[in-house]
Amino acid sequence: MSSKTGKILISTIMSKSIIIIGGGIAGLSAGIYARMNGFRADIYEMNQTAGGLCTAWKRNEFTFDGCIHWLTGSSPGSEYYRYWEEIGAVQGKNFHNYEYYARSVDEAGNRFTAYCDPDKLRKEMMALAPDDQKIIDEIVSDIKKFMRYGLPLEVTISNLYPTVRSLLLLYKYRQPVEELAGKFRNPVLRNLFRIALDWGPMCSSFLLWTLALMAAGEGGYPMGGSLPLIESVVNRYLQLGGVIHYHKKVEKILVENDKATGIRLTDGTEIKCDIVISAADGTSTIFNWLEGKYINKKLQKIYQSFILFPPLVYVGIGINNTYQDEPHSMTFTLKNPFRIGKDEIRHLYFKNYSFDPSFAPPGKCVFTVMISADYDYWKKLKENREDYSAEKSRIGDAVVRGLGELYPDLPGKAEVIDVATPMTFVRYTGNHRGSYEGWMFDKKALTTRVPQTLPGLKDFYMAGHWVSPGGGLPSGLITARNAMKKICRKEKIEFKTSTG
């Protein structure tokens, strides 16, 4: 027996059915690998479109991208690129490679560029702090080691040595950026380095590895952003005969004799299957849909003590100007800070998309601003529609005024201001407390493996950033691929990554 969609023919002799909860990159990847290995696959997605957090939206003439800043594995021939090819994400895509990761400006007007090229980065830091040569040389040398060794996706005998060296570097830089920056004696470099690269409690190894990745041409930005990429993945899944059910919200994962047997939707509909994969929110999955029945001390500790990526206020601005000669990514210190709830906003981080002409009409461009937010503040505010809307407008105006400190003409040229809050993220993705990438890759997460299966529950698997600290699109792809490898191993079939 076989099923045929377009030009792709897939054996369905196995004919076992898999229900996948969530149509983000993890759910779509799981569905693609399921179809390539002969399983029936149905994705249940709560929204009207697939993609999850890998999304963008239009406001008048402008497109605001909520996801991709760079894609790990953008160079043909690399291991990551091969994985992206398997799910149809990168074929035909053009990539923009960055000269630098970000720039920063302090209150005195001092500037710093976090160049991807380690030699350029060294020159930049030495110009600011020649007395810090020892620690500068050490950091630059280790970035070069990251470039040389990489982070292999699969450990084999042949790559065991570079894998071990990379792991040692990850552990060496397990401290957050603020702590690493504290090793500089020069206060100007210390402050600018932290402003440019700080990511809360995230291990600084993640940032150094990212610089190495970009320096090696492995962290490019796919032109067009999130929508064309996710559209390619959706098309790949549909061409393989997969099915997506939209506007379908899960209420419960059905279990019989400690075996996952299907799902119940919020409208009461029950759908049975042989295997369930949750590529959705981890808290909802374990504690709501499975009622916390399949959890051990390790998982309890993870969900109680791991640090979440903070929720965001995400401001998109459509501007009647190009700003083509301005930085694509910058954090600067505000002369006039403003408040959101209890928090004083002293810095603004913005992304300038003038290098991607698909985001705005000719002569115009898009800026986006990400601000870490207090989830409880926004949850309370959402109870009153008028107060919630007024606060969004106030913050949008405050952000535009803040950008005006750097670009005085910008406030008069802002044509569209769009504000998404943590509650927007919850509404569209269901992510716990609006966290946009799950668990932070901090010291604790570095040494803890998050399981993809639950103790005592058969035929159930998880994929996505809740089982891979650090988040990002690669975690969705890799964990989905690993889940399907486990399923194929259990079913005693060879895991395939193509339809050939």
QUIUR-V92350 format. One record per residue. N is the residue number from 1. RES is the residue in one small letter. NEAR is the number of other C-alpha atoms within 8 Angstrom. Layout:
n->[N,N]
res->[RES,RES]
near->[NEAR,NEAR]
This chain:
n->[1,2,3,4,5,6,7,8,9,10,11,12,13,14,15,16,17,18,19,20,21,22,23,24,25,26,27,28,29,30,31,32,33,34,35,36,37,38,39,40,41,42,43,44,45,46,47,48,49,50,51,52,53,54,55,56,57,58,59,60,61,62,63,64,65,66,67,68,69,70,71,72,73,74,75,76,77,78,79,80,81,82,83,84,85,86,87,88,89,90,91,92,93,94,95,96,97,98,99,100,101,102,103,104,105,106,107,108,109,110,111,112,113,114,115,116,117,118,119,120,121,122,123,124,125,126,127,128,129,130,131,132,133,134,135,136,137,138,139,140,141,142,143,144,145,146,147,148,149,150,151,152,153,154,155,156,157,158,159,160,161,162,163,164,165,166,167,168,169,170,171,172,173,174,175,176,177,178,179,180,181,182,183,184,185,186,187,188,189,190,191,192,193,194,195,196,197,198,199,200,201,202,203,204,205,206,207,208,209,210,211,212,213,214,215,216,217,218,219,220,221,222,223,224,225,226,227,228,229,230,231,232,233,234,235,236,237,238,239,240,241,242,243,244,245,246,247,248,249,250,251,252,253,254,255,256,257,258,259,260,261,262,263,264,265,266,267,268,269,270,271,272,273,274,275,276,277,278,279,280,281,282,283,284,285,286,287,288,289,290,291,292,293,294,295,296,297,298,299,300,301,302,303,304,305,306,307,308,309,310,311,312,313,314,315,316,317,318,319,320,321,322,323,324,325,326,327,328,329,330,331,332,333,334,335,336,337,338,339,340,341,342,343,344,345,346,347,348,349,350,351,352,353,354,355,356,357,358,359,360,361,362,363,364,365,366,367,368,369,370,371,372,373,374,375,376,377,378,379,380,381,382,383,384,385,386,387,388,389,390,391,392,393,394,395,396,397,398,399,400,401,402,403,404,405,406,407,408,409,410,411,412,413,414,415,416,417,418,419,420,421,422,423,424,425,426,427,428,429,430,431,432,433,434,435,436,437,438,439,440,441,442,443,444,445,446,447,448,449,450,451,452,453,454,455,456,457,458,459,460,461,462,463,464,465,466,467,468,469,470,471,472,473,474,475,476,477,478,479,480,481,482,483,484,485,486,487,488,489,490,491,492,493,494,495,496,497,498,499,500]
res->[m,s,s,k,t,g,k,i,l,i,s,t,i,m,s,k,s,i,i,i,i,g,g,g,i,a,g,l,s,a,g,i,y,a,r,m,n,g,f,r,a,d,i,y,e,m,n,q,t,a,g,g,l,c,t,a,w,k,r,n,e,f,t,f,d,g,c,i,h,w,l,t,g,s,s,p,g,s,e,y,y,r,y,w,e,e,i,g,a,v,q,g,k,n,f,h,n,y,e,y,y,a,r,s,v,d,e,a,g,n,r,f,t,a,y,c,d,p,d,k,l,r,k,e,m,m,a,l,a,p,d,d,q,k,i,i,d,e,i,v,s,d,i,k,k,f,m,r,y,g,l,p,l,e,v,t,i,s,n,l,y,p,t,v,r,s,l,l,l,l,y,k,y,r,q,p,v,e,e,l,a,g,k,f,r,n,p,v,l,r,n,l,f,r,i,a,l,d,w,g,p,m,c,s,s,f,l,l,w,t,l,a,l,m,a,a,g,e,g,g,y,p,m,g,g,s,l,p,l,i,e,s,v,v,n,r,y,l,q,l,g,g,v,i,h,y,h,k,k,v,e,k,i,l,v,e,n,d,k,a,t,g,i,r,l,t,d,g,t,e,i,k,c,d,i,v,i,s,a,a,d,g,t,s,t,i,f,n,w,l,e,g,k,y,i,n,k,k,l,q,k,i,y,q,s,f,i,l,f,p,p,l,v,y,v,g,i,g,i,n,n,t,y,q,d,e,p,h,s,m,t,f,t,l,k,n,p,f,r,i,g,k,d,e,i,r,h,l,y,f,k,n,y,s,f,d,p,s,f,a,p,p,g,k,c,v,f,t,v,m,i,s,a,d,y,d,y,w,k,k,l,k,e,n,r,e,d,y,s,a,e,k,s,r,i,g,d,a,v,v,r,g,l,g,e,l,y,p,d,l,p,g,k,a,e,v,i,d,v,a,t,p,m,t,f,v,r,y,t,g,n,h,r,g,s,y,e,g,w,m,f,d,k,k,a,l,t,t,r,v,p,q,t,l,p,g,l,k,d,f,y,m,a,g,h,w,v,s,p,g,g,g,l,p,s,g,l,i,t,a,r,n,a,m,k,k,i,c,r,k,e,k,i,e,f,k,t,s,t,g]
near->[5,8,9,10,10,5,6,9,10,12,10,11,7,7,8,10,11,14,13,16,14,14,16,12,14,17,19,13,15,14,14,13,13,13,15,13,11,13,13,12,13,13,16,16,16,12,9,7,6,10,10,11,9,14,12,12,8,8,9,5,7,13,12,12,10,10,9,10,5,8,12,10,13,15,10,7,6,8,9,10,13,10,9,12,10,9,12,10,11,10,6,4,7,6,9,8,9,9,8,10,12,14,14,14,15,11,9,5,6,9,9,13,12,12,12,14,11,13,7,9,13,11,8,10,12,12,7,9,10,8,8,11,9,7,9,11,9,8,8,12,9,9,13,10,10,15,12,6,10,11,8,8,6,4,8,6,5,5,9,9,7,10,13,8,9,13,8,8,11,10,9,8,11,12,14,15,15,9,8,11,11,8,8,11,8,10,7,8,12,13,10,14,13,11,11,14,10,10,7,7,10,13,14,12,13,10,9,10,11,9,13,15,14,14,13,8,10,12,16,16,14,14,9,10,11,14,10,8,12,14,8,10,13,10,8,11,16,10,11,14,10,14,9,9,9,10,9,11,9,13,10,10,12,10,9,7,4,8,10,15,14,15,12,13,12,9,4,6,7,8,7,7,11,11,13,15,12,14,14,13,12,8,9,10,11,13,10,11,11,12,7,8,7,10,10,7,6,6,9,9,9,9,8,6,6,11,7,9,10,10,14,14,12,11,13,13,13,14,14,10,8,9,8,6,4,6,8,10,11,13,14,12,10,11,7,6,10,8,8,9,6,5,6,8,9,10,9,15,11,11,10,14,11,12,7,8,10,7,12,12,10,5,7,12,18,16,12,12,12,11,9,8,10,9,11,6,8,12,9,7,10,10,7,7,8,6,9,12,8,8,8,11,9,8,10,12,9,9,11,12,9,12,12,11,9,6,7,8,7,11,10,5,9,12,8,11,11,9,12,12,12,15,12,9,14,12,7,9,10,10,12,10,8,15,14,11,11,13,15,15,13,13,10,8,12,10,6,6,5,8,6,10,8,10,7,6,11,7,10,13,11,13,17,17,14,11,11,11,12,11,15,8,10,8,13,16,15,8,15,15,11,8,13,12,9,8,8,12,10,7,6,6,7,6,9,8,8,6,8,2]
